[in-house]
């Protein structure tokens, strides 16, 4: 019986360096939501902060509904502030 021994080579790939040939990382630009034609609708995040510093958030597709929710939350005595942000 012939037994053959297999030798495994330890060849390292050429891109073993941490940077893998890149000198800097590309940073993405901020999106201009008004000119972005890929989106059919936008998302609006309404954040309410309560007197015990708890936060609650809700996402709306319509700015008017987000405004109504924020106004309704502001009427409550336990709400410190509300905020509406455009997410996308």
HELIX and SHEET records of a PDB file:
HELIX    1   1 UNK A   63  UNK A   74  1                                  12    
SHEET    1   A 3 UNK A  55  UNK A  60  0                                        
SHEET    2   A 3 UNK A  44  UNK A  50 -1                                        
SHEET    3   A 3 UNK A  79  UNK A  86 -1                                        
END                                                                             
